[in-house]
Amino acid sequence: MKILITGVAGTGKSTISKALNSRGIVSIDFSDIPNLCYWHDKRTKEKIKYSPIKDLKWLDTHERICDMKKLRKILAKHKDLVITGIANGNQTEYLGLFDKVLLLRCNPKTLIHRMKTRETLWGKTKAEQDYTIKWQKEFDFQCLSNSAIPINTEGTLDAVVKKILAQIQKV
C-alpha cells in the first residue's frame, strides 16, 4: 500500500517519517530526496533556488513542485511505502498515486511554534509563517475534498503515531 502523509509546514511530517522508520515502517520524506521537490517560476517554469521569503508577493509568482517522474520511480520500487511531504504547485497530480492520503492538522499557534523551533528552513520568516497559516485552510479543504483522512497532531508524538499506524494498518 502506498500512503502519503501530508500537511502544511509545521504539522509534523518529517518528525513522523522518522518515527515510522524507527518502528520498522519504510517512510521517506520529500525533503530527504535530492531534487524531488523544487521551487520554480510559475510563468517561465525555470527552477529557482530557495532562500527565506520576506515578501508574500514572491509566492504569487513561484511555487514548489514535485518531480512526478522521480516520484513514480520511487513508488515503483516499493510494494508498501509511506511518503511524507508537500509540494503545493502540482499536488493534484500526485495525490492520485497513493492508496491513502493522511492529512496532518494542528492549530495555527502550534504551527508557528514548530516552524520557529525546527531545523528546516521554511517557516523562519514572518512572511512564510503568515502564508502557511493563510494557506492551511485552502490546502486542508483541498485534501479533505479528495478523501484525505484528517489526523490531529496536537498530542504527543507517540499518540499521533498510534493514530497513523491505525490508518496504515486498515485495509
Steps between C-alpha positions, in 0.01 A plus 500: 500500500627848409415766757560874489517692825463868425419829668624856501839590648518432871243222520767238570563318172878458534481410868236237429703356211794446737272349765350255250845394378608437859201264527603305188259665255667619181438873487665757277471876544483716187779717639736201536506432125725744313313698235171313545339833579615839386383859463429640157372816336131443417528684169836385359518163685866582573633333815573746780728447796310544826603771740292619794202696372453845643219617270175310435487641145784261408260211565256640243754427226678191636395157623650177631471208258544125538687329215237247394744279308723461808201442727362226272842328496513503880147361529576226244791374712283425803195282556423679828622850565412806704607833356476822696505837334337780312547683172226754447546560127392162368342330797193389307729309261660283767213445745354238266819291512427397859260242642441717805573861593529607862471873570687625806332793671563724799408849612679813373672571832657153495605541134678829573679354803614194304620703202700732725669215689563237232817429303361546149512843338140561391296690754772707661382831351180679594391496134536119481313457829218729387477320165488159667220601737299659218557212260419228756124552459514463123746212508308304764172553315654377174642188666181419689299549179724231346424249779802567720465372854561774760746433783531750785865544598446703817575204729820322586704346220416149624127577499515644148704206371244258649223678307706476182584134554130425546432657159796329332390161627139542380444321173 
